[in-house]
């Protein structure tokens, strides 16, 4: 049995003295994990409160009016889930919650900073975002707590993988038929005054389905077929799953013009497939199919083609209108490059930049440009390293989990997080075309925030289970 999901299937037997000693030692170390987490959370709350206060002093010369409410909210966001973990998941990883809380706090500080500038620039007609994001933060943390209380064993999810995938496909396709066309893409469903991005929850659902599907079918998918150009390809009949996922991702790209969701959907499957089978040929097949699909859709779909033109020729927007490449209508990509360039190594200082030049996208997928302009390359690297560290802890949870489903689910969730950060940061910095996805935890968006906190809850639950005493398979 191969791959990340391979586990020795030994018959149930009484624990040896050594195993019993290790179990008691793990139980003895459990309080240390929560003590470490408590100190880290206290530091996170101080950093967030200091950033919020510093922003107000820098931009207006006085403390922000909602300083007390912000401090109390950050204390709630940090303290309540920590107390729940102490009672219901004492062996969970001690870094996941502080990292997620720190990223959320940085996002709230940045949104508050942007609100001040947008209020001083009424021509942009951009509504305040920080207060609404704070409400969604509380909802997201509450969702995390509910999952920790209700879901005592993540393996229960394996019983409902086909139902989960059916719901995921409905949510994935819903914007194409019932969604609103906003900013050129159909990724939102309007529910009265609220808007929902189903794609943010779909990435969790497809991770659950793929983990369950690959746990059952990993042996068949690990078979080797013909060798072509020195690469051992999978058998033809086993290509059906990846071909089906490829077709679905293309349909999302064509009908919803949502490049980001399509990339994440297909990328998560390829990552989990490689982890389950250890076959490099699956990665090569996935990359080849992604390139073919992106080329075909990019040359035929006007919205996607426009994003590619903005990626290839960002500065041509400043040419006379008749000399611009066809489909190039936005200067946001060019302004983002100017923001990063003006920030230098250490930045202009929090509150001293000009995010109003980017417009409404400054508090969504372009919020990273504010970090680059005001905190410089150093600030961007810190933010990206926080994401990498959070994903690394998730991958570590996958490596230490004893059940194949938990291994693949942790890897899938961590891979989805990394892919979303990559497509957003890569698009803003000009590495790849823009996708319009929200930067996890930082950018404005209630759906994204709640979905990411649900992901945190699942990783915490898997990590707690991974540290418990070994159970018979």
C-alpha positions as CSV (number, residue, x, y, z in Angstrom):
1,X,0.0,0.0,0.0
2,X,1.5,3.3,-1.1
3,X,1.3,7.0,-0.6
4,X,0.5,9.3,2.3
5,X,-2.5,7.2,3.2
6,X,-0.5,4.0,3.7
7,X,-0.8,2.8,7.3
8,X,0.1,-0.6,8.8
9,X,-3.1,-2.6,9.4
10,X,-2.1,-4.6,12.5
11,X,-4.6,-6.7,14.3
12,X,-6.0,-5.3,17.5
13,X,-3.9,-6.3,20.5
14,X,-3.3,-5.1,24.1
15,X,-1.1,-2.1,24.4
16,X,2.5,-2.7,25.4
17,X,4.1,-1.0,28.4
18,X,6.0,1.3,26.1
19,X,2.9,2.4,24.2
20,X,1.0,2.9,27.5
21,X,3.9,5.1,28.8
22,X,3.9,7.2,25.6
23,X,0.1,7.6,25.9
24,X,0.4,8.9,29.5
25,X,3.3,11.2,28.4
26,X,1.2,12.6,25.7
27,X,-1.6,13.3,28.1
28,X,0.8,14.9,30.5
29,X,2.0,17.3,27.7
30,X,-1.5,18.3,26.7
31,X,-1.7,21.2,29.2
32,X,1.6,22.5,27.9
33,X,0.2,22.8,24.4
34,X,-2.7,25.0,25.7
35,X,-0.4,27.0,27.8
36,X,1.8,27.8,24.8
37,X,-1.3,28.6,22.8
38,X,-2.5,31.0,25.6
39,X,0.8,33.0,25.6
40,X,0.8,33.2,21.8
41,X,-2.9,34.4,21.8
42,X,-2.1,37.1,24.3
43,X,0.7,38.3,22.1
44,X,-1.6,38.2,19.1
45,X,-4.2,40.4,20.9
46,X,-1.5,42.9,21.8
47,X,-0.3,43.1,18.3
48,X,-3.8,43.6,16.8
49,X,-4.7,46.2,19.4
50,X,-1.4,48.1,18.9
51,X,-1.9,48.1,15.1
52,X,-5.5,49.4,15.5
53,X,-4.4,52.2,17.8
54,X,-1.4,53.1,15.7
55,X,-3.5,53.4,12.6
56,X,-5.8,55.9,14.2
57,X,-2.9,57.9,15.7
58,X,-1.1,57.9,12.4
59,X,-4.0,59.0,10.2
60,X,-6.1,61.2,12.5
61,X,-3.9,62.0,15.5
62,X,-6.1,60.3,18.0
63,X,-7.2,56.9,19.1
64,X,-10.0,55.3,17.0
65,X,-13.5,55.7,18.3
66,X,-14.1,52.0,18.4
67,X,-10.9,51.1,20.2
68,X,-12.7,49.6,23.2
69,X,-15.1,47.5,21.1
70,X,-12.2,46.3,18.9
71,X,-10.1,45.2,21.9
72,X,-13.1,43.4,23.5
73,X,-13.8,41.6,20.2
74,X,-10.2,40.5,19.7
75,X,-10.2,39.2,23.3
76,X,-13.4,37.2,22.5
77,X,-11.9,35.9,19.3
78,X,-8.8,34.7,21.1
79,X,-10.2,33.6,24.5
80,X,-13.4,31.7,23.8
81,X,-12.0,29.2,21.2
82,X,-9.0,28.7,23.5
83,X,-11.2,27.7,26.4
84,X,-13.2,25.4,24.1
85,X,-10.0,23.7,23.0
86,X,-8.9,23.2,26.6
87,X,-12.1,21.3,27.3
88,X,-12.9,19.5,24.1
89,X,-9.6,19.3,22.1
90,X,-6.7,19.6,24.6
91,X,-4.2,17.9,22.3
92,X,-4.8,20.1,19.3
93,X,-1.9,21.9,17.6
94,X,-1.0,25.0,19.6
95,X,-0.1,27.2,16.7
96,X,-3.1,26.9,14.3
97,X,-5.4,29.1,16.4
98,X,-2.9,31.8,17.1
99,X,-1.9,32.0,13.4
100,X,-5.5,32.3,12.2
101,X,-6.3,34.9,14.9
102,X,-3.2,37.0,14.0
103,X,-4.1,37.0,10.3
104,X,-7.7,37.9,11.1
105,X,-6.5,40.7,13.4
106,X,-4.1,42.1,10.7
107,X,-7.0,42.0,8.2
108,X,-9.2,44.0,10.6
109,X,-6.5,46.6,11.1
110,X,-5.9,47.0,7.4
111,X,-9.7,47.3,6.6
112,X,-10.0,50.0,9.3
113,X,-7.1,51.8,7.8
114,X,-8.7,51.6,4.3
115,X,-12.1,52.8,5.7
116,X,-10.5,56.1,6.9
117,X,-9.0,56.8,3.5
118,X,-12.2,55.9,1.6
119,X,-14.2,58.1,3.9
120,X,-11.9,61.0,3.0
121,X,-12.4,60.2,-0.7
122,X,-16.2,60.3,-1.2
123,X,-15.9,60.2,-5.0
124,X,-15.1,56.4,-4.7
125,X,-18.4,55.7,-3.0
126,X,-17.0,52.8,-1.0
127,X,-18.9,51.8,2.1
128,X,-17.2,51.1,5.4
129,X,-16.0,47.5,5.6
130,X,-14.2,47.1,9.0
131,X,-17.3,47.0,11.2
132,X,-19.0,44.4,9.0
133,X,-15.8,42.3,8.9
134,X,-15.7,42.3,12.6
135,X,-19.2,41.0,12.8
136,X,-18.3,38.2,10.3
137,X,-15.2,37.5,12.4
138,X,-17.4,36.8,15.4
139,X,-19.7,34.6,13.3
140,X,-16.7,32.7,11.8
141,X,-15.2,32.1,15.3
142,X,-18.6,31.0,16.5
143,X,-18.8,28.5,13.6
144,X,-15.4,27.2,14.6
145,X,-16.6,26.7,18.1
146,X,-19.8,24.9,17.1
147,X,-17.9,22.5,14.9
148,X,-15.4,21.7,17.7
149,X,-18.4,21.0,20.0
150,X,-20.5,19.0,17.6
151,X,-17.9,17.1,15.5
152,X,-16.0,15.0,18.1
153,X,-14.5,12.7,15.4
154,X,-13.6,14.0,11.9
155,X,-14.0,10.4,10.5
156,X,-17.8,10.8,10.7
157,X,-17.5,13.0,7.6
158,X,-16.3,10.1,5.6
159,X,-19.8,8.6,5.8
160,X,-21.3,11.4,3.9
161,X,-18.7,12.1,1.1
162,X,-21.2,11.6,-1.8
163,X,-23.8,13.8,-0.2
164,X,-21.1,16.4,0.5
165,X,-20.0,16.3,-3.1
166,X,-23.6,16.6,-4.4
167,X,-24.1,19.7,-2.2
168,X,-20.7,21.1,-3.4
169,X,-21.6,20.7,-7.1
170,X,-25.0,22.4,-6.5
171,X,-23.2,25.3,-4.8
172,X,-20.5,25.4,-7.4
173,X,-22.9,25.7,-10.3
174,X,-25.5,27.9,-8.6
175,X,-23.9,31.2,-9.5
176,X,-24.0,30.4,-13.2
177,X,-27.8,30.2,-13.1
178,X,-28.9,32.2,-10.1
179,X,-25.8,34.4,-9.3
180,X,-25.1,38.0,-9.9
181,X,-22.6,39.3,-12.5
182,X,-20.3,41.5,-10.4
183,X,-16.9,42.8,-11.6
184,X,-17.1,40.5,-14.7
185,X,-17.5,37.2,-12.8
186,X,-20.4,35.2,-11.5
187,X,-19.3,33.9,-8.2
188,X,-21.9,35.5,-5.9
189,X,-25.5,34.6,-5.0
190,X,-27.5,37.5,-3.7
191,X,-29.8,36.8,-0.7
192,X,-31.6,40.0,0.0
193,X,-29.0,42.5,1.3
194,X,-26.4,39.8,1.7
195,X,-24.1,38.2,-0.9
196,X,-22.8,34.6,-0.7
197,X,-19.7,33.2,-2.4
198,X,-20.4,29.5,-2.6
199,X,-16.9,28.8,-3.9
200,X,-15.4,29.5,-0.5
201,X,-17.3,26.6,1.1
202,X,-16.9,24.4,-1.9
203,X,-13.2,24.2,-1.4
204,X,-13.8,22.5,2.0
205,X,-16.5,20.2,0.7
206,X,-14.4,19.0,-2.2
207,X,-11.5,18.3,0.2
208,X,-13.8,16.1,2.3
209,X,-15.0,14.3,-0.8
210,X,-11.6,13.8,-2.3
211,X,-10.2,12.6,1.0
212,X,-12.9,9.9,1.3
213,X,-12.8,9.0,-2.4
214,X,-9.0,8.6,-2.5
215,X,-9.0,6.6,0.7
216,X,-11.1,4.0,-0.9
217,X,-9.6,4.0,-4.4
218,X,-6.0,4.9,-3.9
219,X,-4.7,1.4,-4.8
220,X,-6.4,1.4,-8.2
221,X,-5.2,5.0,-8.9
222,X,-1.6,4.0,-8.0
223,X,-1.4,1.5,-10.8
224,X,1.2,2.2,-13.5
225,X,0.4,2.3,-17.2
226,X,2.5,2.9,-20.3
227,X,5.8,4.7,-20.2
228,X,6.0,7.8,-22.5
229,X,9.1,9.9,-22.8
230,X,10.5,8.4,-19.6
231,X,7.3,9.1,-17.6
232,X,5.1,6.3,-16.2
233,X,1.6,7.3,-17.1
234,X,-1.5,6.1,-15.3
235,X,-3.7,3.5,-17.0
236,X,-6.2,5.0,-19.4
237,X,-9.3,3.8,-17.5
238,X,-7.9,5.4,-14.3
239,X,-7.8,8.8,-16.0
240,X,-11.6,9.1,-15.8
241,X,-11.6,10.9,-12.3
242,X,-9.1,13.6,-13.3
243,X,-10.8,14.1,-16.6
244,X,-14.2,14.5,-15.0
245,X,-12.8,17.1,-12.5
246,X,-11.0,18.8,-15.4
247,X,-14.3,19.2,-17.3
248,X,-16.1,20.5,-14.3
249,X,-13.4,23.1,-13.6
250,X,-13.6,24.2,-17.3
251,X,-17.4,24.6,-17.0
252,X,-16.9,26.8,-14.0
253,X,-14.4,28.8,-15.9
254,X,-16.6,29.2,-19.0
255,X,-20.0,29.8,-17.4
256,X,-19.0,31.7,-14.3
257,X,-15.8,33.3,-15.6
258,X,-14.2,32.5,-12.2
259,X,-10.6,31.7,-12.8
260,X,-9.6,31.5,-9.1
261,X,-12.3,28.9,-8.1
262,X,-11.5,26.8,-11.2
263,X,-7.8,26.7,-10.4
264,X,-8.3,25.9,-6.7
265,X,-10.9,23.2,-7.5
266,X,-8.6,21.4,-9.9
267,X,-5.4,22.0,-8.0
268,X,-6.7,20.6,-4.7
269,X,-7.6,17.4,-6.5
270,X,-4.2,17.0,-8.2
271,X,-2.4,17.7,-4.9
272,X,-4.4,15.1,-2.9
273,X,-4.2,12.6,-5.8
274,X,-0.4,12.8,-5.7
275,X,-0.3,12.5,-1.9
276,X,-2.5,9.4,-2.0
277,X,-0.6,7.6,-4.8
278,X,2.9,9.2,-4.9
279,X,2.7,9.1,-8.7
280,X,4.4,12.0,-10.4
281,X,2.5,11.2,-13.6
282,X,-0.7,12.4,-12.0
283,X,0.9,15.8,-11.4
284,X,2.2,16.0,-15.0
285,X,-1.2,15.0,-16.4
286,X,-2.9,17.6,-14.2
287,X,-0.5,20.4,-15.3
288,X,-0.9,19.5,-19.0
289,X,-4.7,19.5,-18.7
290,X,-4.6,22.8,-16.8
291,X,-2.4,24.5,-19.4
292,X,-4.6,23.2,-22.3
293,X,-7.8,24.3,-20.5
294,X,-6.5,27.7,-19.6
295,X,-5.2,28.3,-23.2
296,X,-8.5,27.4,-24.8
297,X,-10.7,29.4,-22.4
298,X,-8.3,32.3,-22.3
299,X,-8.4,32.7,-26.0
300,X,-12.2,32.4,-26.3
301,X,-13.8,33.9,-23.1
302,X,-13.7,37.7,-23.2
303,X,-13.5,38.3,-19.5
304,X,-10.7,35.8,-19.0
305,X,-8.9,37.1,-22.0
306,X,-9.2,40.7,-20.6
307,X,-7.5,39.5,-17.4
308,X,-4.7,37.9,-19.4
309,X,-4.2,41.1,-21.4
310,X,-4.0,43.1,-18.2
311,X,-1.4,40.6,-16.9
312,X,0.7,40.8,-20.1
313,X,0.4,44.5,-20.7
314,X,-0.4,46.3,-17.4
315,X,1.3,49.6,-18.3
316,X,-0.5,49.9,-21.6
317,X,-3.6,51.2,-19.8
318,X,-1.8,54.6,-19.8
319,X,-1.6,54.7,-23.6
320,X,-4.2,56.6,-25.7
321,X,-7.4,54.5,-25.9
322,X,-6.9,53.7,-29.5
323,X,-3.5,52.2,-28.9
324,X,-4.4,49.9,-26.0
325,X,-4.6,46.1,-26.5
326,X,-8.2,45.0,-26.9
327,X,-9.9,44.1,-23.6
328,X,-7.6,46.2,-21.4
329,X,-9.9,48.4,-19.4
330,X,-8.5,48.5,-15.8
331,X,-5.5,50.2,-14.3
332,X,-5.6,48.2,-11.1
333,X,-2.8,45.9,-12.1
334,X,-0.5,48.8,-12.9
335,X,-1.4,50.7,-9.8
336,X,-0.6,47.5,-7.7
337,X,2.9,47.4,-9.2
338,X,3.4,51.1,-8.4
339,X,2.2,50.4,-4.8
340,X,4.7,47.6,-4.3
341,X,7.5,49.7,-5.9
342,X,6.9,52.7,-3.8
343,X,6.9,50.6,-0.6
344,X,10.5,49.5,-0.9
345,X,11.9,47.4,1.9
346,X,10.3,48.9,5.0
347,X,7.3,50.7,3.5
348,X,5.9,54.2,3.9
349,X,4.4,53.5,7.3
350,X,0.9,52.3,8.3
351,X,-1.6,54.9,7.2
352,X,0.8,56.8,5.0
353,X,0.1,55.2,1.6
354,X,-2.4,55.9,-1.2
355,X,-4.7,52.8,-1.6
356,X,-7.5,55.1,-3.0
357,X,-5.6,55.0,-6.3
358,X,-6.6,51.3,-6.7
359,X,-10.2,51.9,-5.8
360,X,-12.7,49.4,-4.6
361,X,-10.4,46.4,-5.0
362,X,-8.1,47.7,-2.3
363,X,-10.1,46.0,0.4
364,X,-10.6,42.7,-1.5
365,X,-8.1,40.9,-3.7
366,X,-5.7,43.9,-3.8
367,X,-5.4,44.3,0.0
368,X,-1.9,42.9,-0.2
369,X,-0.9,46.0,-2.1
370,X,-1.6,48.1,1.0
371,X,0.7,45.8,2.9
372,X,3.4,46.2,0.3
373,X,3.1,50.0,0.1
374,X,2.9,50.8,3.8
375,X,4.8,47.9,5.4
376,X,7.1,47.2,2.5
377,X,8.7,44.0,1.3
378,X,9.3,43.1,5.0
379,X,5.6,43.3,5.8
380,X,4.6,41.3,2.7
381,X,7.1,38.5,3.6
382,X,5.8,38.4,7.2
383,X,2.2,38.0,5.9
384,X,3.2,35.3,3.4
385,X,5.2,33.5,6.0
386,X,2.2,33.4,8.4
387,X,0.2,31.7,5.6
388,X,3.1,29.3,4.9
389,X,3.4,28.5,8.6
390,X,-0.3,27.9,9.0
391,X,-0.3,25.6,5.9
392,X,2.8,23.8,7.3
393,X,1.0,23.1,10.6
394,X,-1.9,21.7,8.6
395,X,0.5,19.5,6.6
396,X,2.1,18.4,9.8
397,X,-1.3,17.4,11.1
398,X,-1.7,15.3,8.0
399,X,1.6,13.6,8.5
400,X,0.9,12.7,12.1
401,X,-2.7,11.6,11.7
402,X,-3.2,7.8,11.9
403,X,-6.2,7.4,9.7
404,X,-5.9,7.8,5.9
405,X,-9.0,10.0,5.7
406,X,-7.6,12.5,8.2
407,X,-4.3,12.5,6.5
408,X,-5.7,13.4,3.1
409,X,-8.3,15.9,4.5
410,X,-5.6,17.9,6.4
411,X,-3.4,17.9,3.3
412,X,-6.4,19.0,1.1
413,X,-7.4,21.8,3.4
414,X,-3.8,23.1,3.7
415,X,-3.3,22.8,0.0
416,X,-6.5,24.8,-0.7
417,X,-5.3,27.5,1.6
418,X,-1.9,27.7,-0.2
419,X,-3.5,27.6,-3.6
420,X,-5.8,30.5,-2.8
421,X,-2.9,32.6,-1.3
422,X,-0.9,31.8,-4.4
423,X,-3.5,32.8,-7.0
424,X,-4.3,36.0,-5.1
425,X,-0.7,37.1,-4.3
426,X,0.5,35.9,-7.7
427,X,-2.2,37.9,-9.5
428,X,-1.6,41.1,-7.5
429,X,2.2,41.0,-8.0
430,X,1.9,40.2,-11.7
431,X,3.2,36.6,-11.5
432,X,-0.1,35.2,-12.9
433,X,-3.3,36.7,-14.3
434,X,-5.7,38.2,-11.7
435,X,-8.4,35.9,-10.3
436,X,-10.5,38.1,-8.1
437,X,-10.4,35.7,-5.1
438,X,-10.3,37.1,-1.6
439,X,-7.0,36.8,0.4
440,X,-7.9,34.4,3.2
441,X,-8.5,36.1,6.6
442,X,-7.3,39.5,5.4
443,X,-9.6,40.6,2.7
444,X,-13.2,41.8,3.0
445,X,-15.7,39.0,2.6
446,X,-17.9,37.2,5.1
447,X,-18.2,34.0,3.1
448,X,-14.4,33.7,2.9
449,X,-13.9,34.5,6.6
450,X,-16.5,32.0,7.8
451,X,-15.2,29.2,5.5
452,X,-11.6,29.7,6.6
453,X,-12.6,29.5,10.3
454,X,-14.4,26.3,9.5
455,X,-11.2,25.0,7.9
456,X,-9.3,25.9,11.1
457,X,-11.9,24.0,13.2
458,X,-11.4,20.9,11.0
459,X,-7.6,21.1,11.3
460,X,-7.8,21.5,15.1
461,X,-10.1,18.5,15.4
462,X,-7.9,16.3,13.2
463,X,-4.7,17.4,15.1
464,X,-6.4,16.6,18.4
465,X,-7.4,13.1,17.2
466,X,-3.8,12.5,15.8
467,X,-2.3,13.0,19.3
468,X,-4.7,10.6,21.1
469,X,-3.9,7.0,21.9
470,X,-3.5,4.8,18.9
471,X,-6.8,3.0,18.1
472,X,-7.2,-0.3,16.2
473,X,-7.8,0.3,12.5
